[in-house]
C-alpha cells in the first residue's frame, strides 16, 4: 500500500465554499485536488493500492482509499465536490461520505500516531533529504508532504525524527512530487518482478538438469 499525507494549511473545513474559486474562497483547495488526481489516476485507470490523507487546518482528516473509491473523476471541480460532500457529514467519529472517502476530526499528530501503530514506515518528502534513487523504500510507506506552504515550526518538530527523502534540489509542486514517487516505485516494482521471473526460470532450469 502506498500512502500520501498532504497537509492543507488553509484549506477550508466548511462545506460553504464556491467550486469556481477553489484557489481563493476554498483556501487553495485546488492544490489538494490536484494531489488526489496525481495520487489515484492513471490513463484510463485508477490506482487501487493507494491511500491518501488530507489534513485540513490540523482539525479535519479526510482519508481516501483507492480500493473503495467511486464517483471520482480527475478534474478539480469533481474532486472538490466530493470533499464538500464529506465536510457536510463531519461528526465526532470517522464516517464514510461517499464510497472510498472517510472524514473525521483529527490532526497531523493523529495521523502520525495512527500510521505508526500500524507499523507503516513514515517518510517526509523534502528537498534537503537523502536522494530518492539512493534510498530504500519499504512496501508499506507513508509519504508526508505540504501544500503550497512550507511545514510550520510545529509540524517540523512533530516530524523531526522521521527520515527525509529528496526528489531533487529544487522545491516542487506537491502533486508533481506524488507523480515522481509513483514513477520511481512503479519502476522498482517492474525491476523486482523481472528479477523474480529470472530466478524462477533459473531454478526450473537447474532442476531439469
N, C-alpha and C positions, 0 to 999 in steps of 0.2 A: 504494500500500500504506500502510495506517495501522498504526503500531506504538505499543504502550504498554509501558513498562518500569516494573514495580512492585517496590519494594524491600520485602521481608518481613524485618524486623529480628529477629523472634523466632520466625518460622515454623519448625516442626520440619524437620530434614533426615533424620530417622529415620522409616522406614515403620511403626514400632511406636506408632501413636497411635490414639486412640479416635474413631471417626466421630461419636459422640454428644457429644463435648466438644471441638469444633474451636476454641472461643474460649479454652479453658484448656489442656488436655492437648497440643493441637497448636500452641500459641503464636500464637493469633489467625489461624490458617489460614482461618477463616471470612471475614476481610476480603479475602483474596486470591481466595477462591472467588467472592465477590460481584463482584470486579473482573472475573474471567473471564466471568461471566454477563453483565455490562454490556457487555463488550467485544465479545462474539460473538453474542449472541442478540437477534433481532427477534421480533415477534409472529408465531409460526408460520413462522419462517425463521431462517437463520444468515448472518452476515456472513462472506463468503469472503475479502474483501480486507483482512483484519486479521491481525496477528501480535503476540503478547504474550510478553514475557519476565518471568518471575518470578525474582527474585534472592533466594535463601533464605540468611540469615545470612552473606551475602557469601562463600559457599562453593559453592553449588549453583545452577545456572541451568536453569530449565525454559523451553523455547521451544515455544509453542503456535501452530500455523499453521492459520488458518481454512480455507484451500483444501483441506487434507488431513484436517480434523478429523472424527472419527466417534465414536459412542458417548457423546458428552457431552450431558447434559441441563442445564437452567438451575438445578436445585436444588443447594444447597451440598453435601449428602451425596454425590451422584453425582460432582460435580467433585472433592471431596476423595478419593473412592475412586480416581479416575484419577491424582491426584497421588501417592497412596500406592503405586499400582502402578508409577509411574515411579520413585519413590525406591528401590524394590526392585531396579531394574535399573541403578542408578548405576554407571558404570565410568569409566575414565580418559578415554575419548573420548565424544563425543556419540552417543547411542543413542536410537532411537525405541522407546518403550514400548508405546504404542497409537497407532493412526492419527492423525497430526497433533500428537502430543506427544513432544517430544525432551528428553532430560536429559543434563547433563554437569557436571563440576566447573567452577566459574567464579566470577567476582566482578563487581561493578559496573564496575571498570576493564576487565575482559574484554569486557563488552557495549559499553561506550563505544568502545573501540578497534575492535571488530568493525564496529559501525554506521558509525563514521567512515570506515573503509576502504571501506565500501560506498557512500559518498557520500550517506548519509542525513543530512538536516537534523535536528539534535538540539534539543529544546526542553524546558525544565524548567517544569512547572506549579507556580506558587507565587502566593499572594495578593499578593505585593509586585512582581509583574511587570507588563509592559505589558498593557493590556486586550485580551482575545481578539478582540473585534469590530473593533478598530482595527489588528490585526496581520495581516500577510501570512503565509499558511500554504502551504508547498510541498506538492506531491503526495506526495513521499517524506519524511514527517516521522515522528520518533520522540519520543513524549511521556514524560518521566520524572516519576514521582510516588512518594510514600512511602505506607506503610500507615497505621496509626493513630498512628504516632510521627513526630516531625519528622526531617528529614535530620540525620545526625550531622555533627560538625565535619569529619571525614574525607571524607564524601560531599559536603558543601558545597564543600570545597576542590577535589575532583575535578570537580565540575560548575560551578565558578565562572565559567568563560568561555563557558558555554552560555546562549543567550538565555532569559529568563524570560517566561512569559505568565501573566496572571492571569485567573481565571474569575469574579472578584468580590472584594470586600473582606474577606470572611469565610472562615475555613478550612472546607472541605467534606470530606465522606467521599470516599475515593479512588474508589469505584465511581460516585458521583454525578459526579465530575469527568470520568470517561470518557464518561458519558452526555451531558454538556454538550458535550464536544468532538465527539462523533459528530454531535450535532444541528447544531452550527454547520457542520461540514464537509458534512453532508447538504444543508443549505440552500444552501451555496455551490455545491455540485455542481449543484443544480437551477437556480440562477440562471445558472450558466455554460452549461448545456445550452440554456436559453431564449435566451440571447444568441447562441449558435452557430446555433440554428434560425432566429432572426430574421435573422442575417447571411446565411445560405444563401438564405432566401426573398428578401431584398433583392437579392442578386446574381443570382438567377434572374429576378427581375422586371426588373432593369436590362438583362439580356441579351436579353430578349424585346422590348425597345423599339427 
